[in-house]
């Protein structure tokens, strides 16, 4: 099957018989400087909604470090939960190769 797009890439998913590229061959795409607007009573509630929505998508890793209300001053997302609370998506512990 030939690629249907203008670039005619040999590794295009539409060029495979199933039309789906194996997961280990999928490229990682990063979207930077993305704005997502969520209506909620508090910034914490909006953050929880964001986490829930992004959590429904398979194979997604995401981070955020700032937020703002109605286009106002930027604030750190770490301010949205108590200092003694666990992070929403803790990073896995690094393994030592010793």
Beta strands, then each sheet from edge to edge (+ up, - down):
strand 1: 66-67
strand 2: 75-76
sheet 1: 1+ 2-
end
